[in-house]
């Protein structure tokens, strides 16, 4: 029997092993989800909301245990791993609060002899394909709105984080969710693709690579199904001349290096007004040198390994190539004892002298490296920020709110930040453009992507 194997980046040992679902188990899960959804759609919204709230409470009670599992599965330092459950709770509860108004009937102006309104009805079965880098936070974006809207959900998690799928489903079932409404399946890529191609699934929410998103679109061709794709990012930050430099440095460094840079909306490139460039680089260098690279199960560690050695080598290759092309590396790898080529442990790096011909400035890194360029003014900053195949988020650091909004209007991105980065406010729409994907999760708008409008045009007088 083919198995899923989670190799922990901490020590390269087998941490979790699970059999992949058989064809029979897949078909049974699909059939069960279809039957369960018909009942679930009829359950009053207030009951759905209460189940979500209870599930959140159950997960929060296990925060330490779940954080330890996240640490061992994907390598986030134990000091931060449990915080993901807090983020899960924030987003799930926000969607629960929004559900009543977002899913309410749309009333139309009165018209003699007619009753007219639009209802939002569930799509049916939703397949959620979630990644390893933020295993709870990425999954909650798609799972909870789908459930609240009356859909059933099948969750396929990354082979790196299978326990997260199991724990989420367990919590919702314990909270009173009817059987079959929310299930997980441990699947290989082929079986996930076959579900998209040949089942009655009506919605797919995928978070992952551009290549993976393209494969999902190809598999869904001709199905006319609803689809949400959150793909890559190469998110920029612009530090204007009027920025609070100390604040900007702390924010950008955290946005670039938290979770070892493994965030789709992490800061991967920075553009700094030339008047601040030298001081910015000096301050960022000092702050990066304070990170402690080590085993993530040790409480003092602030920078853990990447998810696997191959991912670290990919980032190292970008850095090496940039240096060969004229970039300057400001961090001495030797200052980080755990840094070792061929392993998942790599030192963080800051690069100057970079340009957009270098892969490190135009290709997603998904690791602990930040490239920095000096710019003359807002126009040059905008030009470089928009010079990307991605468009997920962009951050501006400035004391001038009106100018920041005006710049934001010209940025090709899904979210514009001012004086912050790398954060999802669940009240706001989470969306991307270009190769960062399409669709939307979170906010009241997110509910529109897990429902369809159904119009009622009723003639009351004959």
N, C-alpha and C positions, 0 to 999 in steps of 0.2 A: 504493500500500500504506500502510495506517495505521501510524503510528510512535509509539513512546514517546519522549518528549523530557524529559530531565533538565536543568532550568535551574539552574545553580549560584547559591545565594544570595550568594555572595561578590561576583560582579560582573554577575549576570543574563545571563551568556553560556551558550550551549548547551554542556553538558559531556559528556553521553552521549546517543546516539540509537540506538534499536533498533527493528526492525520488530516489531509485535505478532504473536503467533502466529496463523496461519491456522486455519480450521476443521479442515483436514486435520491440521495439526501438533498441534492439541489432541487430536483423536481418537486419533492415533497415540501421543501421550504417555500417554493414559489406557490404551490397550490394552497398551502396553509395560509400564506400571506394574502392571497386573493380572497379567500373565504373570510378571514379575520377582518379584512379591511371593510367589507360590506357591513359588518356589525359595528366596527369602530367608528365608521362615519356617522352612525346614528346616535352615538353617545353624546350627551350634552357637553358643550364646550367647557362648562365650569368643572365637570368631572375630569375631563382631559387635563385641564390646568392643575387640578389638585394632584393628579397622579405625577405630573411633571415635578411639582414642588416636593412631593414626597421622595421621588427618585433623587432629586438634587440633595436633599437632606441626608439620604442614605450614603451617597457618594462622599459628602463632606465628612461624615462620621468616620470614613475609612481613608481620610486624606493622607495620613502618614504611610499607611500600607501601600496605597496606590502610587504615592510619590516614589517609594522605594522601587516598585515595579517599573515605573517609567525610567528611573535612574539605570536600572540593570538592563532594560530592553534597548534604550537608545542612547544612554550615556549622559543625560543631563545631570549636573551636580545635584546631590541630594539636598543641598541647602536651598535649591530653587524648585526642585521637581514637584513638590506638593502644591506649589502655587498655581499649577495648571488646574487643579480641582477648583480653586477659588475662581479662576477665570471661567471655567465651565459653568459654575453656579451663576456668575454674573450674567453670562449670555443667556443661559436657559431661563432664568427668572425674568430677565428683560423681555424675552419673547413671550413668556407666559403673561406678563403684564400687558403686552401689546395686542395679544391675540383677539380679544373681544372687539376692539375697534377696527383692527386690520381685517378681520373676517366678517364684519357686519355687512348686512345687506346694503346695497347702494340704492337709496330712494331717489326717485325721479320726481320732477314737478307734477302736480296733479293735472290730470287730463280727463275731462268729462267722458264718462262711459268706459274708462279704461283703468286698469291697475297695472302699473309697470314697476319692475324692480330687477336688480341684478344680484344674484347670489354667487358667492365664491364656493366652489365645490372641490373636493379633493380629486387629485389626478388618478389615484389608485395605489399601485405598489411603487415605492421609490427605492432605488438601489444607490446606496451611499458608499463610495470608494474613498477611504480615508488614508492619509499618509502617516509616517512615523514621527515627523519632526515636532509636531504638537498634536499628539494622538487624540487627546480629549477635546482640545480647543477647535481643531479643524472639524472633527466629527459632529460636535454639538451644533455648529452653524447650520448643518443640513438636516440632522436627525430631529431635533426638537421642533422646528417649525413644521416639518412634514407631519410629525405625529399630531401636533396641535390642530393642524388643518384637516385631519381625518384620514391621512394616508397610512398604510402599513409600510414598514421599513425593513429592508435587508441591508445589513452592514457588513461590508468586506473591508477589513483593516489590513494594513501593511503586514507582511510576514515578519517585520521587525518588532511589531507591537501588537501581537494577537491577544494578549491578556486585556488590553484596553477595551476591545470589542466585547469580550466575555463579561468584564466587570460592568460595563454600561448596560448590557441587556439584563444581567442579573439584578441590577438595582431597579430597573423599570418593572421587571416582573414582580419583585418583592414589593414594589410600591403599588401594585394592583393592576398593572397593565394586562389586559386580556391576552391569553396565549396566542401566539402567531402574529401579533401586531408588530412586534419588534424582535427580529432574529439576527443572529450573526452567522456568517458562513466563512470558513477558512478556505480560500480559493487560490488557485494559480491564475496567471494572466489569461490563459486560454479559456478556462471555464467562466471567468468574469466576462470575457469578450462574448462568449456564446450566450450568456444570459441577455446581454444587450441585443445581440443579433436575433435571437429566436424565442424569447419569452414574452409574456404579457406585461412586463415592467413598463411603466408609463413615464418614469422620470429617472434620470441618472444625475447624481451629484458627484463629480470627480475632483479631487484635489491632488495635484501631482505635476509631473513634467509636461512640457509642451508636446513632446513625443507621445506621451501617454494620452494626453487630451486629443491629439490627432487620431490616435488609434480608436478612441471611444467614438469620435465623430464618424469615422469610417465604418465602424461596426453598426452604428445607428442609422446609416444611410437608408432612406426609404421607409423608416419606421415612423417618422414625423412625431417623435417623442419630445417631451420637454427635457432640457439639458442645462446643467450648470457646470461650468468648467473654471476652476481656479488653478491657474498654471504658474509659470515662473515669474520672477521679478528681478530687476536690477535697479533697485530704488535709490534715488538720489537725494542728497541734502544740499541746500544752498545756505551758506552763512553770509548774510549781508553785512555791509560795513557798520550798520547800526545794531547789530546783534549783541546780546549779552554773551561775551565770549566764554567766560567760565561756565555758564549754564549750557551754552551750545556744545562745548567740548564734552561735558559729562553726558549729555543726552545722545549725541552722535556716537560716542564710544560705546555706550550701552546698546544703542540700536544696531551697531555693527557687530558687536562681539558676544552679546547675550546668546545663550544656547549654541555657543561656538559658531555663530554666524549662520546657523541653519534655520533661517526664517525667510519665508517668501517675501515678506515686507520689511526685512532688515535693511539697514543702510549699507550699500555696497560701493557707492561712489559719492564723493563730496566735492563741492565747488565753493571755494572760499574767496571772498573779496581780497584783492591783492594786498590791501593795507593791513589785513589781519593774518595773512598766510603764514609768515614766519612764527608768530606767536601761537597760532592754532596748531601748527605741526609740533612745536616744542611741547605744548600742553598735552596734546593727544599722546605723544610719545611717552611722556611721564606717566600718564594715566594707564596706558596699555601695559607698561612695565610693572604695574602693581598687581596684575592678574596672577593668580596661582594656577598653573597647569598641573593637573594631577588626576588621580583616580576619582571618579565622581561620587563614589560611595564614602569618601572622606569629607567631613564637614567643612574643612578649611579650603577645599577646592572651589575656585570660582570660574575655572575654564576647564571643561571636560574634553574628552576625545570627540572626534567626529564619529558619525555612525558606523563607519568602517574604514579600513586602511585605504581602499581605493578612492573614497571620497576625499580623504586628506591628500593623497598623491595628486589628484586632479587639481586641487587648489595650489599645491606646491608647484606643479608644472606651470600654472598661470603666472605665479610669482617669479619663478626662474626665467620664464620667457620674457616677462616685462623687464627684469633686470638686464637681461642680455640685450634688450632693445633700448636701454638707456635709462630705465627707472632707477630710483634710489630707494633701497630698503632701510628703514630707520630702526628696526628692532633686531637685536642680536639673538638669533635662535639659541645660542649657547647659554643665554640667561635663563632658559626654561629647560630644566633637567630632563623632563619627561619627553621633550620633543625628540622624535626619532623617525627618520625617513623609513617608509615601508610600514609604519604603524598608524593607528588612528589618532595618535597624540601628536598635535602639531602646535607650534608657537603661533601666537597672533602676529600679524604683520601690517605695517603702515607703509604705503608707497607714495612717493612724489616723483615728479618728472614723468608722469604717465600721460598718455593721450588715447584718443578713441580708436586708434589703429591696434591697440593692444587688447588681447582677449580679456584681461583682467578688468577692463573698462567697458566691454561690450557684451561679454558672455557671462551668464549667471555663475557665480562662484559657489554660493551656498557654503561658505566657510569663513574663518576668522581673518579676513583681509580687507583692507580699506584703501582705495586709491583716491588721491586728493589732487585737485588741479586748482590753480589760482585763476580768477576771472576779473575782468576789468569793471564790469557793471552788470545790471540786471539782464540786459539783452544777451550778453554772452552767456550768462548763467542759464537763461531759458533755452538758448540754442543747444547747449550741451545736455541739459536735463531731458529735453525732448528727443535727443539723438539716441534713441534706443528702440529695440523691437518690443520692449516691455512697457507696461503702463499700469502698475498696481497702486503705488503710493509715491508721493514726493513731499519732502519736508523743507520748509523755509524757516530760517531763524532770523527774526527781525523784531524791532519794537514798533514797527509801523504796520498796524493791522490792515488799514485800507490798501496800502501798496501790496501787502501780501495777498489779499483777496484778488486784486487786479492781476497779479502775477499768476495766481492760482487759476484764474479764468483762462489763461493761455497755456497752462500745463496740460500735457496729454497723459492723464492719469485718472485712476478711479477715485482716489482720496487725496486731498490736499491737507497737509498738516502745517500748523504754525507753532513753532517752539515746542514740538514734540515729534515723536516718530514711533514706528513699530508698535502700534497699539490699535485694537479694534474697539470702537465704541458701539455696543450692540444696538443703540438707538439709531445709528447711521447705517446706510446701505454699504455692504461690503461687495465691491465689484472691481473689475479691471477691464482694460481695453488692450488693443493690439494682441501680442502673444501672451499677455497675462490672463486671457480667457474671456468668457462672457457669462451672462447671467448675474444673479445677485442673491446673497444671503443676508440675514440679519435685518433689522429695522422692520417697519410695517411693509416696506416695499418687498422684502424677502418673501413674505407670505404670498405675493402675487406669482411667484415662481414655483410654488408647490400646490397651486390651485389653478382652476380655470374658471372664467366667468360664464355663468349660465343665466340667460335673459328670460324673464317672465313677462309676456305681453298678453294681458288678460282683458278681453272685452266683456264688460259687466252689463251692458244694456244692448239688447237685440232689437 
